[in-house]
């Protein structure tokens, strides 16, 4: 007869939940720092596939950035902890707040016409 060993899945699930909670808290702290530096912040959450979920941040001053969470649930938890407004899509007045500079325009032109993307 083979020896069998019972595995305690609840212990592993508890560790994973604690790890996800810590990750959400770190992301919320980064969101808070961004908000402080840009006079407030709003966000949009977008699933990007196997890589995770993107949190696009747009500051009141037009500055923008993004963070990547490993899962959609962690991204949602992070923005909830940060207490910010989250938009369903990146459009309208929310998208119009974004200010782009020469760097972004150079990259967009290079991508559009097949030129260098890091020009």
N, C-alpha and C positions, 0 to 999 in steps of 0.2 A: 504494500500500500504506500502511496506517495504521501509525503508530508505536505500539509497545506498550511498556509499562513493567511490570516485575515488581515486585509489592508484597511487602515482607517482613512477612508476618503474624506471624512469631514475635517480631519486635521490638515490635509493638503488644501482643501477648499478654503479653510480659514486662513492659511498662509497666503494663498492667492488673493483673497479678498483684502487682506491687510496690505499686500504689496500694491494692489490697485488703488487703495485708499491713499497710500503714501505718494504714489505717482500723481494722482489727482490733486493732492494738496500742494505738491511741488509746482505743478502747472498753474494752479490758482495763484500761487505766490508770484510766478513769473507774469501772469496776466495783471496782477495788482501792481507790479513794478512798472509794467508798460503803461497802465492806466495813469499812474502817478506822473510818469515822464511826459505823457501826451494829453494831459488835461481831461482824462476820462477815456473810456473805450467801449466799443460795441463789437460784436463778433458774429461770425457765421461758422457753422460746423459742417464739414463735408467729408464723407467717407471716401478715402482714396485707395481702397483695395487692401491687399495683403499688408501693405506698409503701415496702415492704421487710419487715423482720422485727423484731418487738418482743421485747426482752429485759426481762422483768419481774423486778425485783430485790426480794427481801424480806430485810431485815436481821434479825439475832438479837433486836434490841430491838423488832421489829414495824414499824419504819419501812419504807416501800416507795417504789419509783420505777421508772422504766423508761427504756430507751434504744432508739433505732431504728437498725438496721443496714440498709444498702442491699440486702443479700442474706442468705439463710439461711446460706450458707457462711461469710460474714464474721461473722455472729452466733455461729455454732458455734466458729469460730476464736477469737473474743474471749473466750468463756467458758472455753475450753480454756486459753488463755494466762493467764487470771485464776486458774485452778485451783480453780474453785468447783463445788459440787454443782448439777446441772441436773435438774429434774423434768420428766417427760413431760407432765403436765397440772397445772393450777392447782386442786388439790383437796386434801382431807384435812388432815393436820397442817400441810402446807406453807401452804395457804391460811389456816388458822386462826391462823398467826403474825401475819398482817396486822392492824395496829391502825389504826382509822379515827378521825378526829376530827370535830368539828362541821362543818367545811368540807365533808368528803366526804358526810356525812349530809344536809346542806342541798342539795347538788347532786343526790344520788340522789332525794330527795323531789321536787325541782323537775322532774326528768326524768320520774319516774313519774307525776305528776299533771298534767303539761303546764304546770307553772309555770316561773318563771325558773330557768335552769340555773346562773346565776352568783350567786345570792342570797347 
